[in-house]
């Protein structure tokens, strides 16, 4: 028996990989009503498109957050370098002068 022609396998394909499941449903499930095929195609097609759009916007949001974090880290590192390179030597010289 061809497992890819079984109802459970086609339903699993519709859930996991909607475009492949829709094609398999139209090719292999001749006994299903046309209205049922159209309804399932519309539902799983819209769900697939929605998930693709949501995933793409999530990726864009992650990229923006990473860019903002990079700016914050760069600014913090710059402030540490300014303190270490310019102000710390002045403070240590003053402390040494008062100790003598």
Z-matrix of the N, CA and C atoms (Angstrom, degrees):
N
C 1 1.467
C 2 1.530 1 109.44
N 3 1.283 2 116.25 1 135.92
C 4 1.459 3 120.88 2 178.57
C 5 1.521 4 109.10 3 -78.74
N 6 1.319 5 115.81 4 112.95
C 7 1.469 6 119.62 5 -177.87
C 8 1.524 7 112.17 6 -65.81
N 9 1.324 8 117.79 7 -28.18
C 10 1.462 9 119.63 8 -177.47
C 11 1.522 10 112.74 9 -74.75
N 12 1.317 11 117.38 10 -7.05
C 13 1.457 12 120.96 11 175.96
C 14 1.525 13 112.35 12 -97.82
N 15 1.332 14 117.47 13 -4.16
C 16 1.465 15 120.76 14 -177.96
C 17 1.521 16 110.66 15 -77.42
N 18 1.314 17 114.91 16 152.25
C 19 1.466 18 120.70 17 -178.14
C 20 1.521 19 111.30 18 -62.75
N 21 1.330 20 117.34 19 -43.92
C 22 1.471 21 119.95 20 -176.83
C 23 1.525 22 110.69 21 -63.09
N 24 1.345 23 117.76 22 -37.58
C 25 1.462 24 120.41 23 -178.84
C 26 1.528 25 110.92 24 -70.00
N 27 1.318 26 116.75 25 -41.15
C 28 1.464 27 119.71 26 178.83
C 29 1.527 28 110.52 27 -66.32
N 30 1.324 29 118.05 28 -38.69
C 31 1.476 30 120.32 29 176.56
C 32 1.533 31 110.31 30 -65.11
N 33 1.326 32 116.87 31 -39.04
C 34 1.469 33 119.89 32 176.97
C 35 1.526 34 110.42 33 -63.51
N 36 1.333 35 116.96 34 -41.01
C 37 1.460 36 119.68 35 176.80
C 38 1.525 37 111.69 36 -63.75
N 39 1.325 38 116.85 37 -39.67
C 40 1.466 39 119.73 38 177.79
C 41 1.521 40 111.11 39 -59.86
N 42 1.316 41 117.16 40 -38.18
C 43 1.463 42 120.98 41 -178.35
C 44 1.524 43 111.26 42 -76.85
N 45 1.333 44 117.04 43 -44.62
C 46 1.466 45 120.52 44 -173.54
C 47 1.526 46 111.98 45 -82.76
N 48 1.320 47 117.19 46 -49.70
C 49 1.464 48 122.22 47 -178.13
C 50 1.531 49 107.09 48 -131.98
N 51 1.308 50 115.79 49 86.92
C 52 1.465 51 121.59 50 -171.53
C 53 1.527 52 114.29 51 -55.27
N 54 1.319 53 120.60 52 -47.15
C 55 1.473 54 118.28 53 -177.89
C 56 1.532 55 112.83 54 -60.60
N 57 1.318 56 117.39 55 -40.86
C 58 1.467 57 120.64 56 178.81
C 59 1.525 58 110.06 57 -67.72
N 60 1.334 59 117.03 58 -39.58
C 61 1.458 60 120.97 59 178.45
C 62 1.513 61 112.63 60 -64.49
N 63 1.326 62 117.18 61 -38.80
C 64 1.472 63 121.07 62 178.56
C 65 1.523 64 110.23 63 -64.45
N 66 1.323 65 116.38 64 -44.48
C 67 1.470 66 119.79 65 178.83
C 68 1.522 67 110.66 66 -63.70
N 69 1.336 68 116.51 67 -45.09
C 70 1.475 69 119.99 68 179.36
C 71 1.525 70 110.74 69 -62.18
N 72 1.322 71 117.17 70 -39.67
C 73 1.465 72 120.52 71 179.73
C 74 1.526 73 110.79 72 -60.95
N 75 1.332 74 117.38 73 -45.62
C 76 1.467 75 120.51 74 -178.60
C 77 1.527 76 111.83 75 -70.39
N 78 1.328 77 117.59 76 -31.65
C 79 1.467 78 119.59 77 -177.94
C 80 1.531 79 113.32 78 -81.96
N 81 1.331 80 116.55 79 -39.89
C 82 1.457 81 119.23 80 -168.61
C 83 1.523 82 115.51 81 -107.36
N 84 1.331 83 119.53 82 -17.82
C 85 1.465 84 120.63 83 -177.41
C 86 1.522 85 109.96 84 -103.92
N 87 1.303 86 115.79 85 73.67
C 88 1.462 87 121.89 86 -179.06
C 89 1.527 88 110.72 87 -69.96
N 90 1.328 89 116.81 88 -28.29
C 91 1.463 90 120.15 89 -176.28
C 92 1.527 91 113.52 90 -77.76
N 93 1.334 92 118.97 91 -9.38
C 94 1.459 93 120.58 92 178.03
C 95 1.524 94 109.44 93 -78.75
N 96 1.323 95 116.20 94 150.00
C 97 1.467 96 121.06 95 176.82
C 98 1.521 97 110.48 96 -67.21
N 99 1.311 98 115.01 97 149.63
C 100 1.470 99 120.50 98 178.55
C 101 1.532 100 110.48 99 -62.40
N 102 1.338 101 117.68 100 -39.18
C 103 1.471 102 120.84 101 179.80
C 104 1.521 103 110.99 102 -63.43
N 105 1.316 104 117.17 103 -38.57
C 106 1.470 105 120.72 104 178.70
C 107 1.526 106 110.68 105 -66.06
N 108 1.316 107 116.47 106 -41.51
C 109 1.464 108 120.23 107 178.49
C 110 1.524 109 111.39 108 -64.03
N 111 1.319 110 116.04 109 -42.68
C 112 1.464 111 119.91 110 179.66
C 113 1.528 112 110.12 111 -64.34
N 114 1.336 113 116.56 112 -44.56
C 115 1.462 114 120.60 113 -179.68
C 116 1.528 115 110.89 114 -63.10
N 117 1.328 116 117.28 115 -47.14
C 118 1.469 117 120.17 116 179.41
C 119 1.528 118 111.17 117 -64.83
N 120 1.316 119 117.46 118 -38.67
C 121 1.471 120 120.52 119 177.80
C 122 1.528 121 110.67 120 -62.18
N 123 1.333 122 116.23 121 -43.71
C 124 1.467 123 120.06 122 -179.71
C 125 1.523 124 111.18 123 -66.13
N 126 1.320 125 117.18 124 -45.22
C 127 1.473 126 120.76 125 -177.59
C 128 1.525 127 110.85 126 -63.81
N 129 1.333 128 116.67 127 -53.39
C 130 1.463 129 119.04 128 -176.64
C 131 1.529 130 111.95 129 -72.60
N 132 1.322 131 117.94 130 -28.98
C 133 1.462 132 120.17 131 174.67
C 134 1.515 133 112.13 132 -65.57
N 135 1.342 134 116.66 133 -45.41
C 136 1.472 135 120.07 134 178.06
C 137 1.530 136 111.02 135 -66.20
N 138 1.327 137 116.93 136 -38.92
C 139 1.467 138 120.40 137 177.66
C 140 1.521 139 110.56 138 -62.12
N 141 1.326 140 116.78 139 -42.63
C 142 1.457 141 121.15 140 178.84
C 143 1.529 142 111.33 141 -62.74
N 144 1.325 143 117.07 142 -46.01
C 145 1.468 144 121.11 143 178.97
C 146 1.525 145 110.40 144 -63.12
N 147 1.335 146 117.26 145 -42.88
C 148 1.462 147 120.80 146 178.76
C 149 1.526 148 111.10 147 -60.21
N 150 1.324 149 117.22 148 -44.14
C 151 1.463 150 120.31 149 -179.44
C 152 1.527 151 111.45 150 -66.95
N 153 1.332 152 117.42 151 -35.81
C 154 1.469 153 120.18 152 176.86
C 155 1.522 154 111.32 153 -65.30
N 156 1.326 155 116.90 154 -43.81
C 157 1.459 156 121.27 155 179.69
C 158 1.527 157 110.54 156 -66.02
N 159 1.322 158 116.58 157 -42.59
C 160 1.469 159 120.30 158 179.16
C 161 1.517 160 110.77 159 -63.78
N 162 1.310 161 117.39 160 -39.65
C 163 1.456 162 121.27 161 178.83
C 164 1.524 163 111.14 162 -65.84
N 165 1.325 164 116.55 163 -41.75
C 166 1.466 165 120.43 164 179.88
C 167 1.523 166 111.25 165 -65.61
N 168 1.338 167 117.51 166 -40.76
C 169 1.463 168 119.29 167 179.72
C 170 1.525 169 110.29 168 -70.43
N 171 1.318 170 118.19 169 -32.33
C 172 1.466 171 121.54 170 177.14
C 173 1.524 172 110.20 171 -66.52
N 174 1.326 173 116.77 172 -40.13
C 175 1.462 174 121.08 173 178.15
C 176 1.529 175 110.00 174 -64.24
N 177 1.333 176 117.19 175 -41.64
C 178 1.465 177 120.75 176 178.69
C 179 1.527 178 110.08 177 -64.19
N 180 1.340 179 117.32 178 -41.01
C 181 1.460 180 121.06 179 178.87
C 182 1.519 181 110.60 180 -64.28
N 183 1.329 182 117.95 181 -42.84
C 184 1.463 183 121.27 182 177.66
C 185 1.519 184 111.44 183 -60.92
N 186 1.334 185 116.68 184 -39.41
C 187 1.461 186 120.73 185 179.20
C 188 1.523 187 110.71 186 -64.80
N 189 1.328 188 117.22 187 -41.98
C 190 1.462 189 120.63 188 178.95
C 191 1.522 190 111.15 189 -65.84
N 192 1.325 191 117.50 190 -40.49
C 193 1.467 192 120.96 191 178.94
C 194 1.518 193 110.24 192 -64.39
N 195 1.331 194 117.50 193 -42.83
C 196 1.465 195 120.66 194 178.62
C 197 1.519 196 111.28 195 -63.27
N 198 1.329 197 117.55 196 -37.86
C 199 1.463 198 120.81 197 178.36
C 200 1.525 199 110.64 198 -65.42
N 201 1.337 200 117.17 199 -41.21
C 202 1.462 201 120.65 200 178.46
C 203 1.530 202 110.68 201 -66.03
N 204 1.307 203 117.84 202 -39.63
C 205 1.463 204 120.89 203 179.04
C 206 1.518 205 110.40 204 -65.73
N 207 1.325 206 117.35 205 -36.26
C 208 1.459 207 120.86 206 178.17
C 209 1.522 208 110.32 207 -64.54
N 210 1.325 209 117.58 208 -40.73
C 211 1.462 210 121.32 209 178.33
C 212 1.513 211 110.31 210 -63.51
N 213 1.324 212 118.08 211 -43.46
C 214 1.463 213 121.69 212 -179.65
C 215 1.519 214 110.46 213 -63.76
N 216 1.317 215 117.61 214 -44.58
C 217 1.467 216 120.87 215 179.72
C 218 1.518 217 110.37 216 -64.00
N 219 1.326 218 117.01 217 -41.86
C 220 1.460 219 120.70 218 179.49
C 221 1.523 220 110.70 219 -63.05
N 222 1.333 221 117.71 220 -43.90
C 223 1.463 222 120.73 221 179.05
C 224 1.526 223 110.76 222 -64.63
N 225 1.324 224 117.67 223 -41.31
C 226 1.460 225 120.62 224 179.01
C 227 1.513 226 111.27 225 -64.21
N 228 1.318 227 116.35 226 -42.94
C 229 1.462 228 120.71 227 179.52
C 230 1.519 229 110.45 228 -64.16
N 231 1.317 230 117.04 229 -39.02
C 232 1.461 231 120.34 230 178.32
C 233 1.519 232 110.52 231 -63.93
N 234 1.325 233 117.71 232 -41.55
C 235 1.460 234 120.73 233 179.21
C 236 1.528 235 110.96 234 -64.20
N 237 1.318 236 116.67 235 -39.00
C 238 1.467 237 119.87 236 178.60
C 239 1.522 238 110.02 237 -65.61
N 240 1.318 239 117.10 238 -41.52
C 241 1.464 240 119.97 239 179.69
C 242 1.519 241 110.99 240 -64.88
N 243 1.327 242 118.10 241 -41.13
C 244 1.465 243 121.13 242 179.03
C 245 1.519 244 109.39 243 -61.62
N 246 1.320 245 118.03 244 -44.80
C 247 1.457 246 120.84 245 179.23
C 248 1.519 247 110.21 246 -62.92
N 249 1.330 248 116.51 247 -47.73
C 250 1.457 249 120.81 248 -175.82
C 251 1.526 250 111.72 249 -66.18
N 252 1.327 251 117.14 250 -40.46
C 253 1.460 252 119.75 251 -173.57
C 254 1.532 253 113.43 252 -82.90
N 255 1.341 254 117.59 253 -32.26
C 256 1.467 255 119.02 254 -171.84
C 257 1.522 256 113.86 255 -110.95
N 258 1.315 257 117.22 256 -45.39
C 259 1.447 258 118.50 257 -172.38
C 260 1.524 259 113.42 258 -89.50
N 261 1.292 260 118.54 259 -34.97
C 262 1.461 261 120.63 260 -177.96
C 263 1.528 262 111.72 261 -63.06
N 264 1.345 263 120.43 262 -43.73
C 265 1.475 264 118.39 263 177.07
C 266 1.527 265 112.51 264 -61.69
N 267 1.318 266 117.85 265 -34.99
C 268 1.468 267 120.11 266 178.48
C 269 1.520 268 110.78 267 -66.22
N 270 1.312 269 116.97 268 -41.71
C 271 1.456 270 120.47 269 -179.84
C 272 1.512 271 111.42 270 -67.81
N 273 1.307 272 119.28 271 -39.09
C 274 1.460 273 120.83 272 -178.93
C 275 1.513 274 110.39 273 -70.53
N 276 1.349 275 118.80 274 -36.43
C 277 1.476 276 120.76 275 176.43
C 278 1.511 277 110.97 276 -64.61
N 279 1.311 278 117.55 277 -40.90
C 280 1.463 279 121.31 278 179.22
C 281 1.518 280 110.11 279 -66.72
N 282 1.284 281 118.20 280 -41.57
C 283 1.460 282 121.47 281 178.86
C 284 1.515 283 111.25 282 -64.41
N 285 1.341 284 117.93 283 -39.19
C 286 1.462 285 121.22 284 179.41
C 287 1.529 286 110.66 285 -68.31
N 288 1.334 287 116.96 286 -36.02
C 289 1.477 288 121.26 287 -178.86
C 290 1.519 289 109.83 288 -68.42
N 291 1.310 290 118.52 289 -37.58
C 292 1.470 291 120.29 290 -178.94
C 293 1.518 292 110.88 291 -76.32
N 294 1.301 293 117.80 292 -25.06
C 295 1.452 294 120.49 293 179.58
C 296 1.522 295 111.41 294 -75.57
N 297 1.318 296 120.00 295 -25.28
C 298 1.457 297 122.63 296 -175.62
C 299 1.495 298 112.29 297 -78.02
